[in-house]
Amino acid sequence: MITKFLHTAFTVNDLDAAIAQYASLGFKLQKQFEKPEPHAMVAHVANAEGITFEIWQFIDSQHPQVEFIKRHIAFESDNLEVDLTKYKELGFEEVIPITQGVSMRYAFVRDQSGNCIEIGQR
């Protein structure tokens, strides 16, 4: 079952500049890492109220997964396999299969309007 909203994500041209810009608006860097595939630099920022978002600077902007990751929302699941099956039964397209990430396993689906959703399980 989906248990909570995790974050929204978007792409920037310069990750360090974006982190600094959002810091001036009260967002603090929670974590920053390099993702090998698709090759990208990623940061999670949050404000005092817990509003969190993910910022991506793609090094390999031609990788096919960029299309799905560059703008998405993310939910946490207590059973990734069950929720992924449920989404697919409802007509969502699985666009990134279950993958082990930095802090959780995740998969991406796309709805009928082209919106991408990350489903993750810690």
Secondary structure, 3 states (H helix, E strand, C coil): CEEEEEEEEEECCCHHHHHHHHHCCCCEEEEEEEECCCCEEEEEEECCCCCEEEEEEECCCCCCCHHHHCCEEEEEECCHHHHHHHHHHCCCEEEEEEEECCCCEEEEEECCCCCEEEEEEC
